[in-house]
């Protein structure tokens, strides 16, 4: 059993990390370790995750781009396939406003660690169940969101007929968000 960690180059050294869990497979299916604190710590992820959330999503859903200041996330998929997107919202960062994305799907063994200072969202290619551990419980005063379609960020979402909440349709552009609101 092992976990493999890969820092995502454009945000190296303090940005998101792609994690892949190895599997032991046999005729029944497979077994995989998905979290081992000592391995996470030795790879720079020292969060104590305090809560796990699950969302079920129809095909074509976009959620985000949400953030909680000082909150980290560990995202995985237990059903379906998603495009998981992150945006650097750390004031003063060399990569401020830059985005990246990875595809996560059931059975690929991948998880995405998103450190504090990044907005997060995803698009669902299929009906999907998204799981994410968080390092802090929800704090309404520390949460915010950025427009999923902010042209200055320029995320390349898959072309589709999107399903988006009214709340997410009303999110402001990153440039219209006061820096002090970003954490």
Secondary structure, DSSP 8 states (H G I E B T S, - for coil): --EEEEE-GGGTTTS-EEEEE--EEETTEEE-----HHHHHHTT------EEEEEEE-TTBEEEEEEETT--EEEEEEESEEEEEEEE--TT-TTTT-EEEEEEETTS-EEEEE-TTEEEEEEESSSEEEEEEESS---GGGEEE--TT-TTT-----SS--B--HHHHT---GGGS-GGGG-
